Amino acid sequence: DTQVLPNSDKSKHIGAFFTLSYFLFESTIKLQNIYRFLILISLAFIIEYVQSMIGREASIDDFIASSFGVLLFIFVKTIMKKLKNTYVVAEK
């Protein structure tokens, strides 16, 4: 498996878990954020664990990239919420 950029598959992990985070956060409105975070991080771990059980290589780097995607989503969501609140307050 040759890649144009080293570790470019990590961006796919980040993007996939960023997107997965969006859908989980939007579909579980009543669930506390800590539980959402734990579900997503657990899923990232389980995916790597299962890969090791079925003969594929498990990668701590993939787990870290997936976790980073979750954290990036939470960061972006927090910034957007603060910007929205600032804009709404300034508009009044």
N, C-alpha and C positions, 0 to 999 in steps of 0.2 A: 504494500500500500504506500504509494508515493504521494506526498503532499507538496503543493506549491509553496505554502508557508508552513514552517514548523509549528506544531500545536494548533493548527487552524481548526481542528475539530473541537477545540475548547470553546471557540466562539459559538459553535452549534449547541454545545451544552448550555452555555450562558443564555443564548437566545431561546432555546427550548424551555428552560426553567423560568426565564423571565415571563414568557408567554403563559406557561402553565400557572405561574403565580397569579397573573392577571385573572385567568379564568377561575381559579380557586377562590381568590379574594372576592370576585364579583358574585360567585354562586353561593357563598357561605357568609352572608351578611351578618347573621347573628352569632357566628363563631368568633371568639376572641382571637386577636392577631397572633398571640403566642402559639395557639393551637394550630393556626394556619401555617405558621412558620415551621413548627415541629412536624407537621404532616409532610410538607414539601422536603424538608431536610431528610426525614426518614425515607421518603420515596427515593431520593437521590442515593442514599446508602443502600437501600434494598435493591435497586437496579444494579449497582456495582457488585453487590453480594451475589445476586442471582447469576450475573454474567460469569462469576468465578465458578459457580456450581455447574454451569452447562458447557464448560470448556472454553469460554471466552476469557480474555484477560480483564481482570478488574483493575481499575486505576484510581489511585488516590487523587491524581491530578484531575480526572474526570469528575470525581465527587466534589472536589474543591471548586471546579468551574461551575458545576450545577448549583452548588451552594451560593456562589458569587452571583449567579443569575437571580436567585431568590432575594438576596440582600440588595442587589441593584434595583429590583422592582420595588422593594419596600422603601428604599431611599428616594426613588423617583416619585412614588406615590406620596410620600411625606412632603417632599418639596412642592409638588403640584397642589397638595391640599393647603399648604401654607401660603402659596402664591394666590390661590383662589380666595382664601380667607382675607388676605391683605387687599386684594382687588375689590372684594365685596364691601369691606369696611371703608375703603377709600371712596367707593361709589356712593355711599350713604351720605 
